């Protein structure tokens, strides 16, 4: 996949922009607060239907305006794919693929696949399991619509079961009513766990290779899927009384995690911030390799302020590692690039791109 162009209108800091991209490395230069990250965010929005920074679509519209738009064109083996996202004040966002509004979120996935690495991604290592599950779910969903469908069904059933647990505790419903939701959670949960396990097995290997390369073999990385027993049905029945007491479902893939280790120690507790950053970056880079190994096209790599914290050697190794991948980078100073060959340089000042 190659993102060929992006058009923005009243998106965040950017009044209007029409940006062509080449197949190599494109760079957005500018000081903080000028709109560089807005560009990467809008590409991510066109790919997965949501921002990586906020769940509130209203925050994506330029202050003082009533609407905004994102228009992305990408080239695939089967031709050009077009995605439009229209944001309107007081209304749900409208997403179109070609000229047709999508009916389900799954219809958007795969048209503008992307992997985004930003300063916030330290949370992938430092924060709780929810961050790692979100990372995993987005990575898998972009290439596996059936996984995304199972995830949606599971999430809806989980909400219903938790609501029912509260009603049971209040004496308004009976325990036998849980059976139907338990059955659905077991079916969809098993599919989710199986898909995750296979994906993480590939991801961990590729991330380990990326980490070793970035550190010149000086450090070791590994990641493991942390999940509950395979037979979640029996485990769920065993925990039913506890679930009623807490009004929360304690069993299922919504409790899964990825354990990340650097030099055989848990990265969350023992890795330095530099090691955590490299671990998070390695996991993101590994997604590209996994997609390729599974026969999918390479996504566009979005690096938001990723270079300033890397030493020259690690920076050079990063660019060698992503050779052949379309990459869009934001940075404050061209010197941060370390002499890498760049296909296109754009300066961003006050929301204007030149």
DAFENZI-V420596 format. One record per run of one state. SS is the DSSP state (H for helix, E for strand, - for the rest). FROM is the first residue (numbers start at 1). LEN is the number of residues. If there is no record, write none. Layout:
SS:FROM:LEN ; SS:FROM:LEN
This chain:
-:1:1 ; E:2:10 ; -:12:2 ; E:14:7 ; -:21:4 ; E:25:5 ; -:30:6 ; H:36:13 ; -:49:8 ; H:57:4 ; E:61:1 ; -:62:5 ; E:67:10 ; -:77:2 ; E:79:10 ; -:89:5 ; E:94:4 ; -:98:2 ; E:100:2 ; -:102:3 ; H:105:3 ; -:108:6 ; E:114:4 ; -:118:1 ; H:119:8 ; -:127:2 ; H:129:13 ; -:142:3 ; H:145:25 ; -:170:5 ; H:175:40 ; -:215:6 ; E:221:6 ; -:227:5 ; H:232:7 ; -:239:1 ; H:240:7 ; -:247:6 ; H:253:3 ; -:256:1 ; E:257:6 ; -:263:2 ; E:265:2 ; H:267:4 ; -:271:2 ; H:273:21 ; -:294:6 ; E:300:5 ; -:305:7 ; H:312:10 ; -:322:5 ; E:327:5 ; -:332:2 ; H:334:4 ; -:338:6 ; E:344:6 ; -:350:2 ; E:352:2 ; -:354:1
